[in-house]
Amino acid sequence: MNFKSMMASAAATLLLTASANALVIDLEGQESDGADFNIFTVNNTNTAAVTDITFDFVYEAGFENASWGSELIVEIGHLPTGQFAQIGTQDVSCADFGLICEFDLMWDDNGGIFTASGSISFMDPIADGSGDWQIVIADSFDDLGVDGRFLAGSFIEINQVQVPVPATLLLVGLGVAGMGFARRRA
């Protein structure tokens, strides 16, 4: 094995040491209400870094009243760091709450079933994704009763990557250097 092959092997080993995980939060059955926000907390024990949040929404608006899909807003927050991300329709729900949403659903001012999927990357990655994550499901207008609900297939996924610590990188580097010296001696 030549030195270039050893270096390529070491680089591949480093890439494989970063493992991906995700905390998946099922939203099926969760409801939105303009008069009473739906707030719940999920505890994550994984200490890996958070790279992004992905989501897939199947949302029924106005099944009990005249609510619109554009009124929905969902906030995901990592309580230990105070980092939050909002998903909603910028011109309606986000504006009503005085927010600039990280993801604009662009849903219509109608009732019915709405779908969306996407991802949000944090400007400042969360180095340790463990701890409590708060989910707030709200409606920007009180239509007297439940305004909407998430249907089957709706979820939020908090994606995490276990990044190799510097000591691991040092050990791999020393191993490659040692293999190079051993190859020269032989």
Phi, psi and omega in degrees: 000123180278172185297320179297320179295320179296320180295318179297320178296319179294320179296319178295321177298318179298318180295323181286340180284344175275112182251142182262142176222166176210143171262115182257126180248112181283127181258356183306128179088348178290138185246157173245146180208127181293338182267339186213096183299144177268108182239126175217159184239140176237130179266132179248126179264353181282124183271003181295159180291144177268123181265319180194174176237130174245158180209158174219116183247133165234107191235131177254115180259140173075026179285339177248343183207196185266033183287156180250153175296328182294346182275349182286140169220138178236129177243133177244126183225137174267104188298320180299327182258345182074019178269131182229154175223141181243142177236126180183185176268115190304315185287346183240276188296316181295315179296321180299327179266001180072032183245157166251108184289144176289335177225123180266115179290331181056039180278154183282164174274064180214163169273172178128194181258128181241145177230149176198150172214151181180191180214156178229128175257139178280137176298317175248102181305148179272112185295324180232106184277005181285165180107191184276134173248127180256133177246127177242122177247119186224165175234136186280358179219134179275107179263024179060084180118187180292127184271333180186171179210153176275138180260177181306141180094001180270130180202163169239136181237120178263109186271132182232148178230127175277109182269137180299138179285158182305327179296322178296317178299319178297316179297318178296317178299316177296323178296318179295316179298318178298320178294324178295316178294319180296323180293321180292325182288330185282000000 
